[in-house]
Amino acid sequence: MELGARARQLATLLRDACTSAGITAQFPVVGTLVGAFFGSRVPTNFDEAKQTDEKMYAKFFHAMLNEGVAMAPGAYEALFVGVGHTDAVMEQLAAAAHRAAHAVATAK
């Protein structure tokens, strides 16, 4: 699978995990980069981007770390995919993201 498709897959699995837990989040994709925006719509400018829920990002970040997944530590950084993100790894990421999102949602 090419990296752009893998990035779109990552965005989808993260969005699905958050949605299933009732967390409002967007995961826009540009090329092979995936953003994480905790809010109701994808930002289109800097002022909108500053509206991300940084506390929710931090909670999700730490919940993913607890699942063994290291994400970018800051809410304004991009996530990357690589050739090591095989189908099996993506399945593991999906399961970890679902567990992490539900842990965050129930800790509110």
C-alpha positions as CSV (number, residue, x, y, z in Angstrom):
1,M,0.0,0.0,0.0
2,E,1.3,3.4,-0.8
3,L,2.0,5.9,2.0
4,G,-0.7,8.3,1.1
5,A,-3.3,5.5,1.3
6,R,-1.8,4.4,4.6
7,A,-2.1,7.9,6.0
8,R,-5.7,8.0,5.0
9,Q,-6.2,4.7,6.7
10,L,-4.6,6.0,9.9
11,A,-6.8,9.0,9.9
12,T,-9.9,6.9,9.4
13,L,-9.1,4.5,12.2
14,L,-8.3,7.3,14.6
15,R,-11.5,9.1,13.7
16,D,-13.6,5.9,14.0
17,A,-12.0,5.2,17.5
18,C,-12.8,8.7,18.7
19,T,-16.3,8.7,17.2
20,S,-17.1,5.4,18.8
21,A,-16.2,6.8,22.2
22,G,-18.1,10.1,21.7
23,I,-15.0,12.2,21.3
24,T,-15.3,15.0,18.7
25,A,-12.1,14.9,16.6
26,Q,-10.9,15.4,13.1
27,F,-7.9,13.8,11.5
28,P,-7.1,15.7,8.2
29,V,-4.6,14.2,5.8
30,V,-2.2,16.1,3.6
31,G,0.0,13.8,1.5
32,T,1.5,11.4,4.0
33,L,0.9,13.6,7.1
34,V,-2.0,13.2,9.5
35,G,-3.2,16.0,11.7
36,A,-5.2,15.7,14.9
37,F,-7.7,18.3,15.8
38,F,-10.0,17.9,18.8
39,G,-13.0,19.9,17.8
40,S,-16.0,19.9,15.5
41,R,-14.5,20.9,12.2
42,V,-11.2,20.8,10.4
43,P,-9.5,24.2,10.8
44,T,-8.7,26.2,7.7
45,N,-6.6,28.9,9.2
46,F,-4.3,29.6,12.2
47,D,-7.0,31.2,14.3
48,E,-9.2,28.1,13.9
49,A,-6.3,25.8,14.5
50,K,-5.7,27.4,17.9
51,Q,-9.2,26.3,18.9
52,T,-8.2,22.6,19.2
53,D,-8.9,21.1,22.6
54,E,-5.3,20.7,23.8
55,K,-6.3,19.1,27.1
56,M,-8.3,16.4,25.2
57,Y,-5.3,15.9,22.9
58,A,-3.1,15.4,25.9
59,K,-5.5,12.9,27.4
60,F,-5.6,11.0,24.1
61,F,-1.8,11.2,23.8
62,H,-1.3,9.7,27.2
63,A,-4.0,7.0,26.7
64,M,-2.2,6.0,23.5
65,L,1.1,5.9,25.3
66,N,-0.5,3.6,27.9
67,E,-1.4,1.3,24.9
68,G,2.2,1.4,23.7
69,V,1.6,3.9,20.8
70,A,3.8,7.0,20.7
71,M,2.1,9.9,19.0
72,A,3.5,13.4,18.5
73,P,3.5,15.0,21.9
74,G,2.1,18.3,20.9
75,A,-1.4,19.1,19.6
76,Y,0.0,21.0,16.7
77,E,2.4,18.4,15.3
78,A,1.7,15.9,12.5
79,L,1.5,12.2,12.7
80,F,3.6,10.2,10.1
81,V,3.2,6.8,8.6
82,G,6.0,4.7,7.1
83,V,6.6,1.4,5.3
84,G,6.7,-0.4,8.7
85,H,3.0,0.4,9.1
86,T,1.8,-2.9,7.7
87,D,-1.8,-4.2,7.7
88,A,-1.1,-6.1,11.0
89,V,0.4,-2.9,12.6
90,M,-2.6,-0.9,11.5
91,E,-5.0,-3.4,13.0
92,Q,-3.0,-3.2,16.3
93,L,-3.2,0.7,16.1
94,A,-7.0,0.5,15.5
95,A,-7.5,-1.7,18.5
96,A,-5.2,0.5,20.7
97,A,-6.9,3.7,19.5
98,H,-10.4,2.3,20.4
99,R,-9.2,1.3,23.9
100,A,-7.5,4.7,24.4
101,A,-10.5,6.7,23.2
102,H,-12.9,4.8,25.4
103,A,-10.5,5.2,28.4
104,V,-10.4,8.9,27.8
105,A,-14.2,9.1,27.4
106,T,-14.9,7.2,30.6
107,A,-12.4,9.2,32.6
108,K,-14.2,12.5,32.0
